[in-house]
Amino acid sequence: MPRFEHLPEIESNLDGRGLKVGIVMCRFNSDVCEGLLAACRDELVRLGVAESDLLLATVPGALEAPLVLQTMAKSGRFDALVTLGAVIRGETYHFELVSNESGAGVTQVTLDFGVPIANAILTTENDDQALVRMQEKGTDAARVAVEMARLQTALRERLKL
């Protein structure tokens, strides 16, 4: 049932059946990244995405993720992509550089190729914050990927693109 009276709305759809999802996971801060991956994978499967329709590629760190996302997006084989990683503040400016540039790169790939990317590269002040957030963000990334893939499909159909 529409939430807004007299306003056509495309409703949220979390049915992952038949979707193909590529996942790029950073290996830096591996405990956090593997926790993100476990939560994301479990939620994708719970939403109906077949494990055989998932592809995982790992990269050294957050700055390398956009290039692999670009390759996956360019292939045309994925309905959505997910990127998982953890950038944890240190004592130098490097944190800001990695956080900003990786985020900008992910956004650029999304806009260049029209493939939804759920960005779950955590940016935290310390390890404890990252560990606390990994389950929720991994699960959220799966839901975002499925919802955005379905929304893009619905919009293309409605707009006849």
C-alpha positions in Angstrom: 0.0 0.0 0.0 1.5 3.4 -1.0 2.6 5.6 1.9 1.8 8.9 0.2 -1.8 9.5 -0.9 -2.2 10.5 -4.6 1.5 10.0 -5.3 2.7 7.1 -7.4 5.5 5.3 -5.6 7.9 2.4 -6.3 7.9 0.4 -3.2 11.0 -1.2 -1.6 11.7 -4.7 -2.8 14.1 -6.9 -1.0 13.6 -10.1 -3.1 17.1 -11.2 -4.0 16.1 -14.2 -6.1 17.8 -14.2 -9.5 20.1 -11.3 -8.7 23.9 -11.5 -9.4 26.0 -9.7 -6.8 29.7 -9.0 -6.9 31.5 -8.4 -3.6 34.9 -6.6 -3.3 36.4 -7.1 0.1 39.5 -5.3 1.4 42.1 -7.4 3.3 43.5 -4.6 5.4 42.0 -4.9 8.9 41.0 -8.4 8.0 39.1 -9.4 11.1 36.7 -6.6 10.6 36.4 -7.2 6.8 35.8 -10.9 7.3 33.1 -10.0 9.8 31.5 -7.7 7.3 31.6 -10.4 4.6 30.0 -13.0 6.8 27.1 -10.7 7.7 26.7 -9.6 4.1 26.8 -13.1 2.7 24.3 -14.4 5.3 21.9 -11.6 4.6 22.2 -11.9 0.8 21.4 -15.6 1.1 18.5 -14.9 3.5 17.1 -12.4 0.9 17.2 -15.1 -1.7 20.4 -14.5 -3.6 21.9 -17.9 -4.6 25.4 -18.5 -3.4 26.3 -19.5 -7.0 25.2 -15.9 -8.0 27.8 -14.3 -5.7 31.4 -13.5 -6.7 34.0 -12.4 -4.2 37.2 -10.5 -5.2 39.6 -9.4 -2.5 41.9 -6.4 -2.7 44.7 -5.1 -0.4 42.9 -2.1 0.9 40.2 0.6 0.3 42.1 2.5 -2.3 42.2 -0.6 -4.6 38.5 -1.3 -4.3 37.2 1.1 -6.9 39.3 -0.3 -9.7 37.9 -3.8 -9.1 34.4 -2.5 -8.8 34.9 -0.7 -12.1 35.9 -4.0 -13.8 32.9 -5.8 -12.3 30.5 -3.0 -13.3 32.0 -2.8 -16.8 31.4 -6.5 -17.3 27.6 -6.1 -17.2 27.3 -9.4 -15.3 26.1 -8.0 -12.0 22.8 -6.5 -10.8 24.5 -4.9 -7.8 27.9 -4.7 -6.2 29.1 -4.5 -2.6 32.3 -3.2 -1.2 33.5 -4.1 2.3 36.4 -2.7 4.2 37.6 -0.8 7.2 39.6 2.4 7.4 40.6 3.0 11.0 42.0 6.3 12.1 45.7 6.4 12.9 48.0 9.3 13.8 48.5 10.7 10.3 46.5 12.3 7.6 46.4 9.1 5.7 43.0 8.2 7.2 41.3 11.2 5.6 43.0 10.5 2.3 42.0 6.8 2.1 38.5 7.5 3.4 37.8 10.4 1.0 39.4 8.9 -2.1 37.9 5.4 -1.7 34.5 6.8 -1.2 34.8 9.1 -4.2 36.0 6.2 -6.3 33.1 4.0 -5.3 30.6 6.8 -6.1 32.3 7.5 -9.4 31.9 3.8 -10.5 28.2 3.8 -9.5 27.5 6.9 -11.6 29.7 5.9 -14.6 28.1 2.5 -15.0 24.7 2.8 -13.4 25.3 -0.3 -11.2 24.2 0.1 -7.6 27.1 -0.3 -5.2 26.5 -0.7 -1.5 29.5 0.9 0.2 30.3 -0.7 3.5 33.8 0.5 3.9 33.7 1.5 7.5 35.6 4.7 8.6 36.1 4.6 12.4 38.1 6.2 15.1 39.4 2.8 16.5 39.2 -1.0 16.3 36.4 -1.3 18.8 34.1 1.0 16.8 34.8 -1.1 13.7 34.1 -4.4 15.5 30.8 -3.1 16.9 29.6 -1.9 13.5 30.7 -4.8 11.3 27.6 -7.0 11.7 25.1 -4.3 11.2 26.9 -2.7 8.2 27.5 -6.0 6.5 23.8 -6.9 6.8 22.8 -3.4 5.7 25.1 -3.6 2.7 23.3 -6.7 1.5 19.9 -5.1 1.9 21.0 -1.9 0.1 22.4 -3.9 -2.8 19.2 -5.9 -3.3 16.9 -3.0 -2.8 18.8 -0.7 -5.2 19.1 -3.5 -7.9 15.3 -4.0 -7.7 14.7 -0.2 -7.7 16.8 0.3 -10.8 15.0 -2.5 -12.6 11.6 -1.0 -11.6 12.6 2.5 -12.7 13.9 1.2 -16.1 10.6 -0.6 -16.7 8.4 2.3 -15.6 10.4 4.8 -17.6 10.8 2.4 -20.5 14.6 2.8 -20.6 
